[in-house]
Each structure stands twice: as C-alpha cells, then as structure tokens.
Amino acid sequence: MKPERPSLTAAFVAACRGLAPLLPERARLVTDPYGLRVLGPLAEATVDALSRAPAPLRTLAWGPMLPMLPWAIYMQVRTRVLDDALRRFLAEGGAQVVILGAGFDARAWRLGDSLGDTVVYEVDHPATGRAKRARFGEQHRVRALSFDFERDALSSLPERLEALGHRRDAPTFTLWEGVTMYLTEQAFEATLGAVRDYSAPRSKLAFNYVDRAIVERPSFAARAVSAIVSAVGEPFKLGFTPPTLASLLARYGLAVEEDLGFDEHAARLLPEPWARVVRAGRRIAVAERTATAVRA
Ligand SMILES: C[S@@+](CC[C@H](N)C(=O)[O-])C[C@H]1O[C@@H](n2cnc3c(N)ncnc32)[C@H](O)[C@@H]1O
C-alpha cells in the first residue's frame, strides 16, 4: 500500500463490481453503478452500451477481459453476502456503520433509502477518500476519517470516530472488506481491540479473510494473484484457519456467528457453472460483540 496515492486494489475491486451488467442475468447478484466511475466516463459509457446489447455480444465483450471474469463473479458473491449481513443489522434497528478500509465501497450511495438515518463512517487513507469523493460526489450520510491502520495508534480510533459523532452506546455494523489480508498480525489485533472498544453489545463485525494456507503455501493461481497485488504495493500478509480466527476474535469479545467459504456461499447463491468459478480458500466471517467475555 502506498498511502500517498489512491489504492489500486480498491479501484480494481470497484471496477469488478461495476462489470456486473455484463454478466449473464443468472450470475448477477448485485449491481454497483458506482464501481466503474473509478475507470472514468469512457469505461462507464462502454459498459452501459454493452449492457443493453444482445446477450451474445455481451458474452463476446468478455473476450479481452477474460482474466477479470472470475473476479467479477467473486465480487458478486462478496458484495451480496456482506450486503445481506448489513441489511439484517439494519432490519434489527441498527443505524451506525463503520467501514474500515472503505476504498471505493459505494454502499452509502448505492443502498439509498434502505439506510434510513444510518450514518456511515468511512475509514481509509486520505488519498483514496479524496479520489472517491471526486468520483462519487459528496454523500450526506458519510463521515470520512483519514487513518492508517499500520501507522496511527489504533487505540485512538474510538475517540476519533466519536469526534465525528459515532456513539459507543449504540450498536455498530463494522465492515472490513478486502483489507485483512494486507495487514500485519499486530495491526489486525490492534484493530480488533479498537472494534471491541467502540462497539456496543449486539454490534457486528463482518469481514473477508484468506485461509492461512493461501499465505503460507500458495497454489500457482494464488501466487499469481499475490504477485499482482504485491506489484501494486499491497502483498497478502495474513491468513487464518477458522478455529484460530474464532479463538482470536473471542479474546476481543467477538463471537463468530457465521464463517463460510466463498465456495459455500457461491453454491447457495449462484447456478452452475458460475458457482464453480468461485474457489475455496477465501472466507467471510460475521461476529457479534457480546456483553460478556466469549469462550474460545
Ligand atoms: C482491496 S481495497 C478494499 C476496499 C473496499 N473495502 C472494497 O471492498 O471495495 C483495500 C482498502 O484498504 C485500505 N488500506 C489498506 N491498508 C491500509 C492501511 N494501512 N491504512 C488505511 N487503509 C488501508 C486501502 O486504502 C483500500 O481502500
């Protein structure tokens, strides 16, 4: 990660979300009209025109972008599962969202009325936040916080959120999407400590992570992905097995409610052959902040 410039991985995943209109309808789980804004008006106009073209032409359009197809499908699953977790929280009356490593996450813009009075605190490097506001426009419910998870004292995060209006006595949905694999173990744990400190009971923490094996014994495909993200300054550093993750979260008062592989979510959400495009080895965990200590 090079803090002085907008995150390239954030731009990449946003663009993958924006390609949804080119997917066959059966493989489309979420539409993010903001995703392509990171690529500029030409990309937006091209995808818009192709999305209205006959299906065979849309299929042909994937030709030059074939390596992005599995990513576009993967992002459909990731965005949908996390959207669903957020909607459940809102349905239970929650009205505060903290997005750690917000990047070009468009939920505050995209989910519109279903957010009601919810305030969305977006935490990221300032360069990415600035680029986002330039492309998406201002959004009244967003309060942006410039923060570096590796350099700033994570113990200061609760106070800095509070200074923007965040309330520690009301439940918070913390979204930590596409970030944990880029962190050191110390930064990961320090962030869990901050989440524990600013989260009232019944708050949720939802994030995706990679299996430890992907970091320690990567397959050829995983090595290729890692080489690409390392080249843009954001190498994979951190992975977990589900049991070690659950006991680590428990030390921070967070009880795992759900921890499923992307392949399991894909099998539930997508028809074949699209479900098979999504590989195992990446997972999504949702944990609840409990009032009492959690037994690992
Ligand atoms: C892959 S992007 C994910 C963005 C967004 N959550 C999404 O899923 O679209 C990772 C994000 O984490 C942010 N990030 C990574 N390391 C960071 C750090 N040390 N401090 C602050 N933000 C960081 C990057 O700026 C980037 O926006």
The ligand as an SDF file (V2000), in Angstrom:
LIG
                    3D

 27 29  0  0  0  0  0  0  0  0999 V2000
   -8.9000   -4.0710   -1.5700 C   0  0  0  0  0  0  0  0  0  0  0  0
   -9.2620   -2.4850   -1.0090 S   0  0  0  0  0  0  0  0  0  0  0  0
  -10.8980   -2.7700   -0.4260 C   0  0  0  0  0  0  0  0  0  0  0  0
  -11.7280   -1.5360   -0.4770 C   0  0  0  0  0  0  0  0  0  0  0  0
  -13.1980   -1.7170   -0.0880 C   0  0  0  0  0  0  0  0  0  0  0  0
  -13.3410   -2.1780    1.2730 N   0  0  0  0  0  0  0  0  0  0  0  0
  -13.8880   -2.6510   -1.0470 C   0  0  0  0  0  0  0  0  0  0  0  0
  -14.0470   -3.8370   -0.7350 O   0  0  0  0  0  0  0  0  0  0  0  0
  -14.2550   -2.2030   -2.1260 O   0  0  0  0  0  0  0  0  0  0  0  0
   -8.3340   -2.2870    0.4860 C   0  0  0  0  0  0  0  0  0  0  0  0
   -8.5620   -0.9360    1.1520 C   0  0  0  0  0  0  0  0  0  0  0  0
   -7.8730   -0.9340    2.4010 O   0  0  0  0  0  0  0  0  0  0  0  0
   -7.1950    0.3000    2.5320 C   0  0  0  0  0  0  0  0  0  0  0  0
   -5.9970    0.0570    3.3510 N   0  0  0  0  0  0  0  0  0  0  0  0
   -5.0780   -0.9260    3.1980 C   0  0  0  0  0  0  0  0  0  0  0  0
   -4.1130   -0.7900    4.1400 N   0  0  0  0  0  0  0  0  0  0  0  0
   -4.4580    0.3100    4.8630 C   0  0  0  0  0  0  0  0  0  0  0  0
   -3.8600    0.9560    5.9730 C   0  0  0  0  0  0  0  0  0  0  0  0
   -2.7170    0.5520    6.4900 N   0  0  0  0  0  0  0  0  0  0  0  0
   -4.4820    2.0430    6.4750 N   0  0  0  0  0  0  0  0  0  0  0  0
   -5.6450    2.5110    5.9390 C   0  0  0  0  0  0  0  0  0  0  0  0
   -6.2650    1.9170    4.8970 N   0  0  0  0  0  0  0  0  0  0  0  0
   -5.6680    0.8340    4.3780 C   0  0  0  0  0  0  0  0  0  0  0  0
   -6.8180    0.7160    1.1220 C   0  0  0  0  0  0  0  0  0  0  0  0
   -6.6300    2.1220    1.0010 O   0  0  0  0  0  0  0  0  0  0  0  0
   -8.0210    0.2150    0.3310 C   0  0  0  0  0  0  0  0  0  0  0  0
   -9.0020    1.2020    0.1840 O   0  0  0  0  0  0  0  0  0  0  0  0
  1  2  1  0
  2  3  1  0
  2 10  1  0
  3  4  1  0
  4  5  1  0
  5  6  1  0
  5  7  1  0
  7  8  2  0
  7  9  1  0
 10 11  1  0
 11 12  1  0
 11 26  1  0
 12 13  1  0
 13 14  1  0
 13 24  1  0
 14 15  1  0
 14 23  1  0
 15 16  2  0
 16 17  1  0
 17 18  1  0
 17 23  2  0
 18 19  1  0
 18 20  2  0
 20 21  1  0
 21 22  2  0
 22 23  1  0
 24 25  1  0
 24 26  1  0
 26 27  1  0
M  CHG  2   2   1   9  -1
M  END
$$$$
